[in-house]
Amino acid sequence: MITLFTWATPNGRKVSIMLEECALPYVVRPVDITRGEQFAADFVALNPNAKIPAIVDDEGPLTVFESGAILVYLAEKTGRFLPPAGPGRYAAMQWLMFQMGGIGPMFGQAHHFLRFAPEPVPYAIGRYGEEVRRLYGVLDARLAGTDYLAGDYSIADMATFPWVARHQWQQVDLGDFPHVRRWFDDVGCRPAVQRGMAVPA
């Protein structure tokens, strides 16, 4: 059994989507980040960085934190959604790293300054808004020539989808990025993605 420590954020939902896609048995332990529960001593013992998500796999037992590391772990555990070697593996890994190094941090900053900052900061809104649109352009160019980010459906798509699902938070119209829109609709139709996006209830 896997225990998933998570909250209703894009990073948390990456992992619940993967667990659903792999049909792995898991239980959910919500960590309410709006109440600071990620700083509780028992959670910090699992993730010293005090960020969700984290998992504990009783088979081992093993604790893994950082969403990208969890996705790779689950892919290697199940043999699914990440080729074991060769060009396909590196295609999936590079687009996963693109999400973790670009989309996650930049979209997250856009969310903050557009929705949560106590007062408008025009420079930050402009800076992160422009970068968000640039990153959507990179995705759109990639998806013009392939169904999924790494060719086949993979952990790279699972990692990216929950961030694109908040395109309205970023003030982005997916109609401006038709290949991203097509991909978003295709991935969003997957039953496991729909279940994963509903975690935690």
Secondary structure by P-SEA (a helix, b strand, c coil): cbbbbccccaaaaaaaaaaaaacccbbbbbbcccccccccaaaaaaccccccbbbbbcccccccccaaaaaaaaaaacccccccccaaaaaaaaaaaaaaacaaaaaaaaaaaacccccccaaaaaaaaaaaaaaaaaaaaaacccccccccccaaaaaccccccccccccccccccaaaaaaaaaaaacaaaaaaaaccc
